[in-house]
Amino acid sequence: MISARVLLIDDDPLYIGRTCAALRGSADVCVAREHDPDLLQTATNWKPDVVVVNALFAASDPLRVLDRVSQATTSSPGVICVASGAGALSHSQ
């Protein structure tokens, strides 16, 4: 079975844990923090098939982070943007 290589860029340990648990068995996940100085090197080395990025980064522009990651990789990974954490849209029942 071939697993997707997923680069998860986020700082929230709870979200990271939940996402890794959800992908367990169907994807190889590499976690990088938003402000990790080695983020671009990690992306280059990991060669992800998919990049998952939080659209609500507290201190930076997620599109700029994606642009930098895209420039660092020779592949063209798929991108999934999520809204997780403080300020995320919520749905009440």
N, C-alpha and C positions, 0 to 999 in steps of 0.2 A: 504494500500500500504506500502510495506517495503522499507525503504530508506537505501542506503549504507551509512556506516559511513566512511567519508573521512578525513584523517589527512593531511592537506596541510602545508608543511614546506617551507616557503619562507619569504624573507624580503621585497620584492617589493610591496608596497601598491597598485599600479596600477594592477599588475598581480593578486594579492590576490582578489581585487575587481572584476576583470573580471572573474576569475575562480569561485568565489562564485556566481556571477550572472548566469553564465552558468550552474551551478549545482543546482541552486535554484529549489526546487520542486521535485528533483530526488535524492538528497543526503543531509545528515546532515554533515556539514563541520565544522571541528575544525581547527583553524589556530594556528600554532606555528612558532615562529621565529627561524631562523638558530642558533642563539647564546642564545636562551632562556635557562636560567639555569634549568627551569622546563620542558624542552622538553621531557625528558625520563619519568618523572612522568605523563605528559600529555598523552603520548603514552600509558602508562600502564593503566591509568584511562579511556581513550577514547575507547580502544580496537577497533582500526580501521579495516575496511574491506579492505580499500585501502589507501596507502600512496602515496601522490604526492610530489615529491621532485625536486628542481631545480638542474640540472646537472652542472650549472655554478656558484655555490656558490663562492662568492668572496674570502672568507677567510678560507674555510675548504674543505675537501674532501667529496663530497656527498655520496660516497660509505661507508665511515666511519660513517657518520651520519645514513645511513640506517642500517648498521650493529648494531650500538648502539640501534636504535629504535627496531630492530628485537629482540635483546636480552632482551629488556625491556618488550616486549609484550609476552603473552602466546599464542597468535594466530599467524597465518602466513599470514599477510595481503598481498594483491597484491601490486605491486609497479609500479608506472608510473613516469618515469623521463622525465622532460621537459627541453628545452633549452630556457630560457627567460632572457632578460636583455642584458647588455653590453657584447659583445663578442659572442652573439648568431649568428648562421648562418642566413643569410638573403637571400632572393630570390628577385631579381629585374626583372621587366618585361620590 
